[in-house]
């Protein structure tokens, strides 16, 4: 018996200045509205700075597979902002 594939991926090398909302907005601009269920960027509990990795939960496996080739297109931010925790897609 195999394990069912889940629509969640672990993401690494997230710039420290990127927020969960910015990542969500970028993904939805590339994949379409309501393609992402939630975004989490892990942060340090002492100072709440981004740890550079997180998870993205897509609404479907199809959205997850479509996101893979587009992942390297995320623009590098130029301003400093606080990192976010779970951000849900409004919809």
ABEGO torsion letter per residue (X at the ends): XBBBBBABBBBBGBBAABBAAAAAAAAAAAAEBGABABBBBBBBAAAGBBAGBBBBBBABAAAAAAAAAAAAABBBBABBBBBBBBBBBBX
